[in-house]
């Protein structure tokens, strides 16, 4: 699989996580309005936010890899020197 495909897949996953977080926040607001416990919903929201953070880190690494891969070895950007 090409790095561009990986980037697109992670970007899509991030969008889906953002939507799930928004939905979970709505669920929490509705539960609070109804006087219901939100403990489990908040734990799940925390999990979603942590997963989003890891996915953004993964995307950043992929984008860095893409930039490094696009550089030619003789353009004076040898990172080993």
Long-range contacts (C-beta under 8 A, 24 or more apart in sequence): 3-62, 3-65, 3-66, 3-69, 4-66, 6-62, 7-59, 7-62, 7-63, 7-66, 10-55, 10-58, 10-59, 10-62, 11-59, 13-55, 14-52, 14-55, 14-56, 14-59, 17-48, 17-51, 17-52, 17-55, 18-52, 20-48, 21-45, 21-48, 21-49, 21-52, 24-48
